[in-house]
Amino acid sequence: MSFDLAVLAMEASADAVAVRAMYDRCTSGSHAEGEVDERVMGFYESLRSRFPDHPPLAAAASASPWMSTPLSVGIDHWS
């Protein structure tokens, strides 16, 4: 089984419509420009330290959960 996962930097008050719109934008390859959100980058770096997504470590990690690498990272998301 596989599934897509995205981590989005949004305010807690964001509704489902706003979340879906941001997810659709981020997964379409259209990335906003600007400063990287520290919350997203911190989570991404923490996860990457355990499950690398760049060679050569990604290739050697037989227990890696990533179907495709490297992960997509934008200023306000990763997926």
ZAMAR-542682 format. One record per residue: residue in three letters; residue number from 0; x, y, z of N, C-alpha, C, CB in turn. Coordinates in steps of 0.2 Angstrom, whole numbers. Glycine has a CB too. Layout:
BEGIN
  type  seq    n.X    n.Y    n.Z   ca.X   ca.Y   ca.Z    c.X    c.Y    c.Z   cb.X   cb.Y   cb.Z
   ALA  NUM      X      Y      Z      X      Y      Z      X      Y      Z      X      Y      Z
...
This chain:
BEGIN
  type  seq    n.X    n.Y    n.Z   ca.X   ca.Y   ca.Z    c.X    c.Y    c.Z   cb.X   cb.Y   cb.Z
   MET    0      4     -6      0      0      0      0      4      6      0     -5      0      6
   SER    1      2     11     -4      6     18     -3      1     23     -3     10     18    -10
   PHE    2      3     29     -1     -1     35      0      4     41      0     -5     35      7
   ASP    3      1     46     -2      4     53     -2      4     56      4      2     57     -8
   LEU    4      9     59      7      9     63     13     12     70     11     13     60     18
   ALA    5      9     75     14     11     82     13     11     85     20      7     86      8
   VAL    6     16     89     22     16     93     28     15    100     25     23     92     32
   LEU    7     10    104     28      9    111     25     10    116     31      2    111     22
   ALA    8     13    121     30     13    126     35      7    131     34     20    130     34
   MET    9      2    130     38     -4    134     38     -6    136     45    -10    130     35
   GLU   10    -10    141     46    -12    143     52    -17    138     55    -16    150     52
   ALA   11    -18    137     61    -23    132     64    -30    134     62    -22    132     72
   SER   12    -31    140     60    -38    141     58    -40    140     51    -39    149     60
   ALA   13    -35    137     47    -36    135     40    -42    130     40    -30    133     37
   ASP   14    -46    131     35    -52    127     34    -50    122     29    -58    130     32
   ALA   15    -54    117     28    -53    111     23    -52    114     16    -59    106     23
   VAL   16    -56    119     14    -55    121      7    -48    124      6    -61    127      6
   ALA   17    -46    128     11    -39    131     10    -34    126     10    -38    136     16
   VAL   18    -34    121     15    -30    116     15    -29    112      8    -31    111     20
   ARG   19    -35    110      5    -35    107     -1    -32    111     -7    -43    105     -3
   ALA   20    -34    117     -7    -31    122    -12    -23    122    -11    -34    129    -11
   MET   21    -21    123     -5    -13    123     -4    -10    116     -6    -12    125      3
   TYR   22    -13    111     -4    -11    104     -6    -11    103    -14    -15     99     -3
   ASP   23    -16    105    -17    -16    105    -24    -11    109    -28    -23    107    -27
   ARG   24    -10    115    -25     -4    119    -28      3    116    -27     -5    126    -24
   CYS   25      4    114    -21     10    111    -19     12    105    -23     11    110    -12
   THR   26      7    101    -24      8     94    -28      8     95    -35      3     89    -26
   SER   27      6    101    -38      6    103    -45     13    105    -47      1    108    -46
   GLY   28     17    106    -43     24    108    -45     25    116    -45     26    106    -52
   SER   29     19    119    -43     19    127    -43     21    129    -36     12    130    -45
   HIS   30     27    131    -35     29    132    -28     30    140    -27     36    129    -26
   ALA   31     27    142    -21     28    149    -20     35    151    -18     24    151    -14
   GLU   32     37    157    -19     44    159    -18     44    163    -11     47    163    -24
   GLY   33     50    163     -8     51    167     -2     55    163      3     44    168      1
   GLU   34     54    165      9     58    162     15     55    155     17     59    166     21
   VAL   35     59    150     18     57    143     20     53    144     27     62    138     20
   ASP   36     48    141     28     44    141     34     48    136     39     37    138     34
   GLU   37     51    139     45     55    135     49     51    129     52     57    140     55
   ARG   38     45    129     53     41    123     55     42    117     50     34    125     57
   VAL   39     41    119     44     41    114     39     49    111     38     39    116     32
   MET   40     53    116     38     60    114     37     63    110     43     65    120     37
   GLY   41     61    112     49     63    108     55     60    101     55     60    111     62
   PHE   42     54    100     53     51     93     53     54     89     47     43     94     52
   TYR   43     55     92     42     59     89     36     66     86     38     59     93     30
   GLU   44     70     91     41     76     89     43     76     83     48     80     95     46
   SER   45     72     84     53     71     78     58     70     72     55     66     80     63
   LEU   46     65     72     50     63     66     47     68     63     43     56     67     43
   ARG   47     72     67     39     77     65     34     83     62     38     79     71     30
   SER   48     84     65     44     90     62     48     89     55     50     91     66     55
   ARG   49     83     52     50     81     45     51     80     42     45     75     45     56
   PHE   50     77     45     40     75     42     34     78     46     28     68     40     33
   PRO   51     84     45     26     87     50     21     83     49     14     94     48     20
   ASP   52     83     55     11     80     55      4     84     57     -2     74     59      4
   HIS   53     91     57      0     96     59     -5    101     54     -5     99     66     -4
   PRO   54    104     52    -11    109     47    -12    115     50     -9    110     45    -19
   PRO   55    120     45     -6    120     38     -7    116     35     -1    127     36     -7
   LEU   56    114     39      4    111     36     10    104     33      8    110     41     15
   ALA   57    100     37      4     94     34      2     94     27     -1     90     39     -2
   ALA   58     99     26     -6    100     20     -9    102     14     -5    105     21    -15
   ALA   59    105     16      1    108     11      5    103      9     11    114     13      9
   ALA   60     98     13     11     93     12     17     87      8     15     90     19     19
   SER   61     88      1     15     83     -4     13     77     -3     17     86    -11     14
   ALA   62     77      0     23     70      1     26     67      8     25     72      0     34
   SER   63     69     11     20     67     18     19     59     18     17     71     21     13
   PRO   64     56     22     20     48     22     18     47     26     12     45     26     24
   TRP   65     52     29      8     51     34      3     50     30     -4     56     39      2
   MET   66     44     31     -7     43     27    -14     48     31    -19     36     27    -16
   SER   67     48     37    -19     52     41    -23     56     47    -20     48     44    -29
   THR   68     62     48    -22     66     53    -19     70     57    -24     72     49    -14
   PRO   69     72     63    -22     71     66    -16     64     69    -15     76     72    -15
   LEU   70     62     70     -9     56     73     -7     55     80    -10     55     73      1
   SER   71     49     82    -11     48     88    -14     47     93     -8     41     88    -18
   VAL   72     51     99     -9     51    103     -3     50    110     -6     58    103      1
   GLY   73     45    114     -3     44    121     -5     45    125      1     37    122     -8
   ILE   74     43    132      1     44    136      6     39    135     12     44    143      4
   ASP   75     33    132     10     28    131     14     25    124     15     22    135     13
   HIS   76     29    119     12     27    112     12     33    107     11     21    111      7
   TRP   77     32    101     12     36     96      9     31     90      8     42     93     14
   SER   78     33     86      3     28     80      1     33     75     -2     23     82     -4
